[in-house]
């Protein structure tokens, strides 16, 4: 523990300027993002305008965009519009005195399609929601920032901060002095890994607190009980055709659960934390085999950001392509950091056309941590520093 403490102090001194710049940037990023928040009404109008523009495209533009991509964009916009209209309708017509009657009415219909609405109504009753609880405010916005914007921002920050965690020691030959002391090489590399995890966890937690405070102060905290569905499970149903706009995954009845959004936010942070640790292990491995810190940074950017962009493009190119490349994407931890909302909700299975759970995500991340750290430790132990 004493060496870890010393290493932590040394890294803080070495990276203090970078860390200060990072936290200032996070504060500015949060403030700008919060100030540009749109209401449901504004989002709906924007989506309708986008859909109108898509449908107004001429044949040449559609061919240039790609028929499959055009069809997918149309379908996604139409789905988003229906979803926003449904949310607005619920808020505008919400009456908690009628919840019991609605639940009884829907249950009498004995239709599986009503399951989502019934569970949501039961949630509203259980948590005694008022109309103002249903309007997205600060907690929802901070959740959105962490889920959609933060992963990409975090990747760049953590790669720049940690890519030279070992490779940077070669320049002033600090590492040569370390290995000549009575400290095992395994202890050295494990200490650096622990310090790297502590820094990344601190960045995630401080960012979350910053976003929550900024969004809450600007928009309010009244949405802390806003329902968020998690844990949906799906099974493969080959009777459903696999196309660009349809997956073969069939929802497992009663597998979805509703939680207050503040609880979902905590689970989201855990997903971000475990996936970030697996990515740090990859950064550590690249830093171990690189003797030049610049090469380490560039290599990490190419491999991690590049693979993340590749997976994102494949997963958003339609269910047919996502199913084709999903075998590779589902084994990469970067996928789960970028697609964290779908991991939380369980809808990532629909994208992959394959059953994916939070447990599977955890196993993939732990596998990468074990492999990368084992290789890093072995290579570092065998390296000649003369």
C-alpha positions in Angstrom: 0.0 0.0 0.0 2.9 2.4 0.7 4.2 2.0 -2.8 0.7 2.5 -4.3 0.4 5.7 -2.2 3.8 6.9 -3.5 2.9 6.1 -7.1 -0.4 7.9 -6.7 1.3 11.1 -5.4 3.9 10.9 -8.2 1.2 10.5 -10.9 -0.8 13.4 -9.4 2.2 15.7 -9.5 3.1 14.6 -13.0 -0.4 15.0 -14.3 -1.7 17.9 -12.2 -2.0 20.3 -15.1 -3.7 17.7 -17.3 -6.1 16.8 -14.5 -7.0 20.5 -13.8 -7.6 21.0 -17.6 -9.7 17.9 -17.7 -12.0 18.9 -14.8 -12.3 22.5 -16.1 -13.3 21.1 -19.5 -15.9 18.7 -17.9 -17.5 21.7 -16.0 -17.6 23.7 -19.2 -18.9 20.8 -21.2 -21.7 20.1 -18.7 -22.7 23.8 -18.6 -22.9 24.1 -22.4 -24.8 20.9 -22.8 -27.3 21.7 -20.0 -28.0 25.1 -21.4 -28.9 23.6 -24.8 -31.5 21.2 -23.3 -34.7 20.7 -25.4 -38.1 20.0 -24.1 -40.2 17.1 -25.4 -42.2 19.6 -27.5 -39.0 21.0 -29.1 -37.6 17.5 -29.7 -40.9 16.5 -31.3 -40.9 19.5 -33.7 -37.3 18.8 -34.6 -38.0 15.1 -35.3 -41.0 16.0 -37.4 -38.9 18.4 -39.4 -36.1 15.8 -39.9 -38.7 13.2 -41.1 -40.2 15.8 -43.5 -36.7 16.5 -44.9 -36.1 12.7 -45.3 -39.4 12.2 -47.2 -38.7 15.2 -49.3 -35.4 13.8 -50.6 -35.4 13.0 -54.4 -34.4 9.7 -55.8 -30.8 10.6 -56.5 -30.3 11.7 -52.9 -31.9 8.5 -51.6 -29.6 6.4 -53.8 -26.6 8.4 -52.6 -27.6 7.9 -48.9 -28.3 4.2 -49.5 -31.7 2.6 -49.6 -31.2 0.5 -46.4 -29.8 3.5 -44.5 -32.6 5.7 -45.8 -35.3 3.2 -44.7 -33.6 2.8 -41.3 -33.5 6.6 -40.8 -37.2 6.9 -41.7 -38.2 4.1 -39.4 -36.1 5.4 -36.4 -37.6 9.0 -36.9 -41.1 7.6 -37.0 -40.5 5.5 -33.9 -39.0 8.5 -32.1 -42.0 10.7 -33.0 -44.5 8.1 -31.8 -42.5 7.7 -28.6 -42.3 11.5 -27.9 -46.1 11.9 -28.7 -46.8 9.1 -26.3 -44.8 10.6 -23.5 -46.3 14.1 -24.1 -49.8 12.5 -24.1 -49.2 10.8 -20.8 -47.9 14.0 -19.1 -50.7 16.1 -20.4 -53.4 13.7 -19.5 -51.9 12.2 -16.3 -54.4 11.7 -13.5 -53.2 9.5 -10.6 -56.7 9.0 -9.3 -57.5 7.0 -12.4 -54.5 4.7 -12.3 -56.3 1.7 -10.6 -59.1 1.9 -13.2 -56.7 1.9 -16.1 -54.7 -1.0 -14.7 -57.9 -3.1 -14.2 -59.1 -2.2 -17.7 -55.8 -3.2 -19.4 -55.5 -6.4 -17.4 -59.0 -7.5 -18.4 -57.9 -7.3 -22.1 -55.3 -10.0 -21.4 -53.1 -8.7 -24.2 -49.3 -9.1 -24.0 -48.9 -5.8 -25.8 -50.3 -4.0 -22.7 -47.6 -5.4 -20.4 -45.3 -2.3 -20.7 -48.1 0.2 -20.0 -49.5 -1.9 -17.1 -46.1 -2.1 -15.4 -45.5 1.6 -15.9 -49.0 2.4 -14.4 -48.2 0.1 -11.4 -44.9 1.9 -11.0 -46.7 5.3 -11.1 -49.0 4.1 -8.4 -46.3 2.5 -6.2 -44.2 5.7 -6.2 -47.2 8.1 -6.0 -46.1 10.1 -9.0 -47.3 13.6 -9.6 -47.4 15.2 -13.1 -44.2 17.2 -12.4 -42.3 14.0 -11.6 -42.9 12.8 -15.2 -41.4 15.9 -16.9 -37.6 15.2 -17.6 -35.4 17.6 -15.7 -32.0 17.6 -14.1 -31.6 13.9 -13.2 -32.7 12.8 -16.7 -30.4 15.3 -18.4 -27.4 14.2 -16.3 -28.3 10.6 -17.1 -28.4 11.5 -20.8 -25.0 13.3 -20.7 -23.3 10.4 -18.9 -24.8 7.8 -21.2 -24.5 9.5 -24.6 -21.7 12.1 -24.5 -19.4 11.1 -21.7 -18.1 7.8 -23.0 -16.4 9.4 -26.0 -15.2 12.3 -23.9 -13.9 9.9 -21.3 -12.0 7.7 -23.8 -10.0 10.7 -25.2 -9.3 11.9 -21.6 -8.2 8.6 -20.2 -6.1 7.7 -23.3 -4.2 11.0 -23.1 -3.7 10.8 -19.3 -2.7 7.1 -19.0 -1.1 6.1 -22.3 2.3 7.0 -20.9 1.8 5.3 -17.5 4.6 2.9 -18.3 6.0 4.1 -21.7 6.5 7.6 -20.3 8.9 6.2 -17.7 11.4 5.2 -20.3 12.3 8.8 -21.4 13.8 10.0 -18.1 14.7 6.3 -17.4 12.6 6.3 -14.2 11.6 2.8 -14.7 15.2 1.6 -14.7 15.7 3.1 -11.3 12.5 1.4 -10.0 13.4 -2.1 -11.2 16.8 -1.8 -9.5 15.1 -1.3 -6.1 13.8 -4.0 -3.9 10.3 -3.8 -5.5 9.0 -6.7 -7.6 8.1 -5.9 -11.1 4.6 -7.4 -10.6 4.1 -5.0 -7.7 5.2 -2.1 -9.9 2.7 -2.8 -12.7 -0.1 -3.7 -10.3 0.4 -0.4 -8.5 0.3 1.5 -11.7 -2.9 -0.3 -12.7 -4.6 0.5 -9.3 -3.6 4.1 -9.6 -5.0 4.2 -13.2 -8.3 2.7 -12.0 -8.5 5.2 -9.1 -7.9 8.1 -11.5 -10.5 6.9 -14.0 -13.1 6.1 -11.3 -12.5 9.6 -9.9 -13.1 11.2 -13.2 -16.3 9.3 -13.8 -17.7 10.0 -10.3 -16.7 13.7 -10.3 -18.1 14.1 -13.8 -21.4 12.5 -12.6 -21.6 14.8 -9.6 -20.8 17.8 -11.7 -23.4 16.9 -14.4 -26.1 16.2 -11.7 -25.4 19.5 -9.9 -25.3 21.6 -13.1 -28.4 20.0 -14.6 -30.3 20.0 -11.3 -29.5 23.6 -10.5 -30.5 24.7 -14.0 -33.5 22.5 -14.6 -34.5 21.2 -11.2 -34.5 17.8 -9.4 -38.3 17.0 -9.6 -37.8 14.1 -12.0 -35.8 11.9 -9.6 -38.7 9.4 -9.6 -39.0 9.3 -13.4 -39.5 5.7 -14.4 -36.7 3.9 -16.4 -37.1 0.4 -17.6 -34.1 -2.0 -17.3 -33.3 -5.7 -17.7 -35.4 -6.6 -20.7 -34.5 -10.1 -22.0 -34.9 -11.4 -25.5 -34.7 -14.8 -27.2 -34.0 -15.7 -30.8 -37.2 -16.3 -32.9 -36.3 -17.5 -36.4 -39.9 -17.1 -37.4 -39.3 -13.3 -37.5 -37.5 -12.2 -40.7 -34.1 -10.6 -40.2 -34.0 -7.4 -42.2 -32.4 -4.0 -42.0 -35.2 -2.6 -39.9 -36.3 -5.8 -38.0 -34.4 -8.1 -35.6 -35.2 -11.7 -34.8 -35.2 -11.2 -31.1 -38.5 -11.8 -29.3 -39.1 -10.1 -25.9 -39.4 -12.4 -22.9 -42.6 -11.5 -21.0 -42.3 -9.9 -17.6 -38.5 -9.6 -17.9 -38.6 -5.8 -17.9 -38.5 -3.9 -14.6 -39.0 -0.2 -13.8 -36.8 1.7 -11.5 -36.5 5.4 -10.5 -34.1 7.1 -12.8 -31.8 7.9 -9.9 -31.4 4.1 -9.3 -30.8 3.5 -13.0 -28.2 6.2 -12.9 -26.2 4.3 -10.3 -26.4 1.1 -12.3 -25.3 3.1 -15.4 -22.3 4.4 -13.5 -21.4 0.8 -12.6 -21.5 -0.3 -16.2 -19.3 2.7 -17.2 -16.9 1.8 -14.4 -16.4 -1.8 -15.2 -16.1 -1.1 -18.9 -13.6 1.7 -18.2 -11.4 -0.6 -16.1 -11.2 -3.2 -19.0 -10.2 -0.4 -21.4 -7.6 0.8 -18.9 -6.1 -2.7 -18.9 -5.8 -2.4 -22.7 -4.2 1.0 -22.4 -1.8 -0.4 -19.8 -0.8 -3.3 -22.1 -0.1 -0.9 -25.0 1.9 1.3 -22.7 3.9 -1.7 -21.5 5.0 -2.8 -25.0 5.7 0.8 -26.2 8.9 2.5 -25.4 7.8 5.9 -26.7 4.8 7.7 -25.0 3.7 9.3 -28.3 3.6 5.9 -30.0 1.6 4.6 -27.1 -1.0 7.5 -27.3 -1.4 7.2 -31.1 -1.7 3.4 -30.9 -4.3 3.6 -28.1 -6.3 6.2 -30.0 -6.3 4.1 -33.2 -7.1 0.8 -31.5 -9.6 1.9 -28.9 -11.3 4.9 -30.5 -11.1 3.2 -34.0 -12.7 0.0 -32.8 -15.4 1.9 -30.9 -16.2 3.9 -34.1 -16.2 0.7 -36.2 -18.6 -1.1 -33.8 -20.9 2.0 -33.5 -21.1 2.3 -37.3 -21.9 -1.4 -37.7 -24.4 -1.5 -34.9 -26.3 1.5 -36.3 -26.2 0.4 -39.9 -29.3 -1.8 -39.6 -30.1 -5.1 -37.9 -28.9 -7.1 -40.8 -25.3 -5.7 -40.7 -25.4 -5.5 -36.9 -26.1 -9.2 -36.7 -23.3 -10.0 -39.1 -20.7 -8.1 -37.2 -22.2 -8.6 -33.7 -20.1 -11.7 -33.1 -17.0 -9.5 -33.0 -18.5 -6.4 -31.4 -20.0 -8.3 -28.5 -16.6 -9.5 -27.5 -15.1 -5.9 -27.3 -15.5 -4.0 -24.1 -15.6 -0.7 -25.9 -19.0 -1.7 -27.3 -20.5 -1.7 -23.8 -19.1 1.6 -22.8 -20.5 3.3 -26.0 -23.8 1.4 -26.0 -24.3 1.6 -22.3 -28.1 2.6 -22.3 -29.0 -0.5 -24.4 -26.9 -2.7 -22.0 -28.9 -1.2 -19.1 -32.3 -1.6 -20.7 -31.4 -5.0 -22.3 -32.2 -3.8 -25.8 -28.7 -4.4 -26.8 -29.8 -8.0 -27.5 -32.1 -6.6 -30.3 -29.2 -4.8 -31.9 -26.9 -7.9 -31.8 -29.7 -10.3 -32.8 -28.3 -12.3 -29.9 -29.0 -12.6 -26.2 -26.8 -10.2 -24.2 -27.2 -9.5 -20.5 -25.4 -7.3 -18.0 -23.8 -10.4 -16.6 -22.4 -11.2 -20.1 -21.1 -7.7 -20.3 -19.4 -8.1 -16.9 -17.8 -11.4 -18.0 -16.4 -9.8 -21.3 -14.9 -6.9 -19.3 -13.4 -9.2 -16.7 -11.9 -11.4 -19.4 -10.2 -8.5 -21.1 -8.9 -7.2 -17.7 -7.4 -10.7 -16.9 -5.8 -11.2 -20.3 -4.4 -7.7 -20.7 -3.0 -7.5 -17.2 -1.5 -11.0 -17.4 0.2 -10.2 -20.6 1.4 -6.8 -19.3 2.8 -8.4 -16.1 4.6 -11.1 -18.1 6.1 -8.7 -20.7 7.2 -6.2 -18.0 8.8 -9.0 -15.9 10.8 -10.2 -19.0 11.8 -6.8 -20.3 15.5 -5.9 -20.3 16.0 -2.3 -19.2 19.7 -2.1 -19.7 
